[in-house]
Structure formats: structure tokens, C-alpha cells
């Protein structure tokens, strides 16, 4: 998944969508469970400006085209 994620970040660089990586399965696991409601890893979250809560990526398809479709649908 790392490669797809890096490629997605490169494609979104000029679009205004900020991409970040947060390692939630280590020291931050309890925070991730309580605040982000994460139960398994890796999990992809999108934080749209129009929502108070993150939206979890609903698919196991982690290729760049699938990830781009998800981001574009929520913009």
C-alpha cells in the first residue's frame, strides 16, 4: 500500500488536498482507537472540510485509481 499512497500524494500535491501519514498502530494506538475510532490498520481516513468527522475509506482496493475515486467523490 505504501507505493500507492506515495503515488496518490504526488498526484494530489497541486490539487489543494493535503496528504499525511499517521502511524497509529504504535504508541498512538489508544488515541487512534478513541479519537479516530480505528480498530484495524492500515486504515485510510479522509477529513473533508464540510464534515466534523473523518470518513473511512470503505474498500480493500488500495490502488491509486480507487483511492483517487474516493478522494474525488468527497471533494
C-alpha positions as CSV (number, residue, x, y, z in Angstrom):
1,X,0.0,0.0,0.0
2,X,2.9,2.3,0.6
3,X,3.6,2.7,-3.1
4,X,0.0,3.6,-3.9
5,X,-0.1,6.1,-1.1
6,X,3.0,7.9,-2.2
7,X,1.8,8.0,-5.8
8,X,-1.6,9.3,-4.6
9,X,0.1,12.1,-2.6
10,X,2.1,13.1,-5.7
11,X,-1.0,13.3,-7.8
12,X,-2.8,15.4,-5.2
13,X,0.1,17.7,-4.5
14,X,-1.2,20.6,-6.7
15,X,-4.9,20.0,-6.0
16,X,-5.1,21.5,-2.5
17,X,-5.8,18.2,-0.9
18,X,-3.3,17.6,1.9
19,X,-2.0,14.1,2.4
20,X,-0.4,12.9,5.6
21,X,0.7,9.7,7.1
22,X,0.0,8.9,10.7
23,X,1.4,5.7,12.3
24,X,-1.5,4.7,14.6
25,X,-0.6,1.2,15.4
26,X,2.3,2.0,17.8
27,X,2.4,4.4,20.7
28,X,-0.6,6.3,19.3
29,X,-2.9,3.2,19.2
30,X,-5.1,4.2,22.1
31,X,-5.6,7.7,20.7
32,X,-6.4,6.2,17.3
33,X,-9.0,3.9,18.9
34,X,-10.7,6.6,21.0
35,X,-10.5,9.7,18.8
36,X,-10.4,8.3,15.3
37,X,-12.5,5.1,16.0
38,X,-9.9,2.9,14.4
39,X,-9.9,-0.8,15.1
40,X,-7.6,-2.2,12.4
41,X,-4.6,-1.0,10.5
42,X,-3.9,0.3,7.9
43,X,-6.9,2.5,7.6
44,X,-7.4,5.4,5.3
45,X,-9.3,8.4,6.5
46,X,-10.4,11.5,4.6
47,X,-11.1,14.7,6.5
48,X,-13.3,16.8,4.3
49,X,-13.8,20.5,5.1
50,X,-17.6,20.1,5.1
51,X,-17.6,17.4,7.8
52,X,-16.8,17.4,11.5
53,X,-15.7,13.7,11.4
54,X,-13.4,11.8,9.2
55,X,-14.7,9.4,6.5
56,X,-13.2,6.0,6.4
57,X,-12.2,4.5,3.1
58,X,-14.6,1.7,2.6
59,X,-12.7,-0.7,0.3
60,X,-9.8,-3.0,0.4
61,X,-8.8,-1.8,-3.1
62,X,-5.7,0.2,-2.4
63,X,-4.6,1.0,-6.0
64,X,-4.1,4.7,-7.0
65,X,-7.2,4.8,-9.2
66,X,-9.5,3.5,-6.5
67,X,-8.0,5.9,-3.9
68,X,-8.4,8.9,-6.3
69,X,-12.0,8.0,-7.0
70,X,-12.7,8.1,-3.2
71,X,-11.0,11.4,-2.8
72,X,-12.7,13.0,-5.8
73,X,-16.1,11.7,-4.7
74,X,-15.7,13.6,-1.4
75,X,-14.3,16.8,-2.5
